[in-house]
Amino acid sequence: MLTQEDLQAISQLIKNEVEPIKQDISSMKKDISDLKSDVAEMKEDIAAIKEDGEITRENTNEIGKWIDYYFNDNMPFPVSDELDDEIQSILKQKK
């Protein structure tokens, strides 16, 4: 049968073996917590990018509509490569 001293020695051995595991788990918990905050920040950034993209898309569409409305007869939108060359030459002449 085991004596009280034997049980205490076994208990101390187990504690010594479990302590590094506890430290690793504690470190992992901190890493996971940091990761969660990083993911939350990334989600906010992605939401902002989506919103900015939608605003940009809407404004670009409105500009396209404006160009089509006011310049449809003279300058169709989108500009063809040939017309783009012509516009570039006109702009060079104005310099």
Secondary structure, DSSP 8 states (H G I E B T S, - for coil): ---HHHHHHHHHHHHHHHHHHHHHHHHHHHHHHHHHHHHHHHHHHHHHHHHHHHHHHHHHHHHHHHHHHHHTTTS-SS--HHHHHHHHHHHHHH-
